[in-house]
Amino acid sequence: MRAPLGDFGDASPAADRLDLLTPPVAKAIAAGWGGTPAESVVFVDTDPEIADTAAFVEHHGPGLLDASANCVVVAGKRGGDTTLAACVVLSRTRVDVNGAVRKHLGTRKASFAPMDVAVGETGMEYGGITPIGLPAAWPLLVDPAVADTEWVLIGSGRRRGKLIVPGKALVALPGAVLLEGLGV
């Protein structure tokens, strides 16, 4: 199978590679969501040593920067309450944590969640967190530029491998909300 973007030597339907995904990601892909069939999600096997965006783009080509998205976990705090949320922005941008995220969550303070919290709560590996398979109760904030991208390269839940999905499919995930100004 040829991936819809990039030049990857090992691409296949993600439904055929569930064994390489974390349990929450595999379960979400197998079930499909919002009219997104499992067959429309592509898994590309990649080296976990170059999972971070800068190294990945350097190895696989700068053209992927405009088609790659990062998913980060944030923690919003108000009083003694903490709200965890995930944010998806194009890799060439950064998440407006203290502006758009804080305001959307209605919290006094927002910051990136500590690594142990992000990994523990998602069941995914740090550096591979993906919006697919996140806890259903979490807000999933998606920058409109991600949804407008025909095919988006995202994490697979592990540092090994990436997923390629239609950008609009991310908006159909549980808890997803398009948030203007999320990526700056």
N, C-alpha and C positions, 0 to 999 in steps of 0.2 A: 504494500500500500504506500502511496505517496502522500505525505503530509500536505495539508492545504497551504502551508507557509513554511518557509525555511527549507533547508536541505539536510534532512536527517536520514541517516542510514537505516534506522530501525523505527518504523512507524507502523502502528496497527490500531484497530478499534480498541478503545480503552476497555470495553466489555470483555475483550479477549485477554486482557492483562491484569485482571483484578488481583491476581496473586502478587503483583508488584506495588499495590496501593495499600494504604493504611485501611483498617476496617471501616471507619466512617466514610471515607472517600469511595471505597469499593461498593459499599451498601447504597450510597446516593447514586452512583453511576448505574449500578444494576437496576435500580428502581426507576431511573429517569425522573424528570421534574418539569412541570409547567409546559408539557408538550415537547420537551427536548428528549428525543430518544437516545438511548445509550449509544447507538451506532454513530451519532453525530459528534461524539467526543473521541478525540484521537490521542493516543498515548505515544510519546516519543521517548525512547530509552536514551538517557544521557548520563554522562559522568558526574557523580555526586561531588567531585572535587571542584567542579566549575558551576555549581548550582546558583551561586549569587549572580545577580543581573550583570554586573560589569564584566566578570570573567566569562559568563555565558555568551554575552554579545561579542566579546573580543574573539572568542573561539568560533562561534557559529555565524558571525557576520553582523555588521552594524544595522542592517535593515530590520533585524528583529527588535531593535529598541522601540520602534514605533508600533509594534504589534505585541509587545509583552506587557503584562500587568503584574503588579505586586499586590499581595494580600497581607495586610498587617493587622494585628490585634491591638486594640486600644482599651484603656480602662478609664471610664469617666467616674468621677467621685463627687458626691454631694452629701454632706454630713457623713454619716457612717456607712452609707450605701455605695457600692461599686457596681457599675454597669459595664459589662464587657461587650464589645462590638468588633466587627471586622470591617476593614475599609479596603476597597479595591480601586487602584489608580494605575494609569499607564506608568511604565517603568521610568520614563523620562521626566516624571513629575514627582512631587512629594505630597504626602497627606497633610492637609491643613488641620492638624490636631487641635490646636488652641482656638481656632476660629470656627470653621464649618462643623467639625465633629462635636466640639464642646457645646455649641449652640443647639445642634440637632438632638443631642442626648439630654439637653437641659441640665447639665452638670456645671459645677463651679470650676472644676479642674479636669483636664483630660491629658493623658500621656500614653506612650506606648506601654503595653502590658509587659511586665517582666517575662523573660524567656521561659522560666519554669511554669508560670501561669499560662502563657500562650500554648506551650507544648502540652501541659497537663490537661487543660480544658478542651483542647481540640483533638487530642489523640494523634497529632501529626508531628513531624520532625521540624525543628527550627530550620528555616531556610527553604522549606518546601510547603509551608502552610498555603492552603488553597481555599477559595470560597465554597467549593463543593464539599459537602459533608460536615459543615460547621454545626454546632448546636442550634437547633431550630428556634430556640427562644432568643437568640442573639439578633440584634439589628445588623444587617449586612448593607453597608453604605457603598454604593457604586457610583463612580464618577461617570457622567454622561459620555465622556470621550471613550471610555471602555466599551460601553454599550453600543456606541456608534462604529466600533471597529469590527470589520467583517469577521475576522478570525483572530482570537487572542490566545497567546501563549501564557499559561499560568502554572503554578506549582501543582504537584501531584499528591501532596501530603507527605512525600518523602523527598530527600535531597536528590535521590536518583529518579530521573524521569521528569517529564513535563506533560501537561495536558494542553491540547489545542481545542478550543470551543468557539462557537459563534458568540460574539460579544453580547448580542441581545439575549442569549440564553442565561447569562449571569443575572440579569434582572428578574428572571423567572424563578430564581432560587428562593427557598423559604426565608422570610424576613428581609428580602432585598428592597432597597429604596434608592432611587436615583437622587443624588445630592449634588446640586450645582455648587461649584467652587470647592469640591472635595480635593481635587488634584490641583496643585499650584506649582 
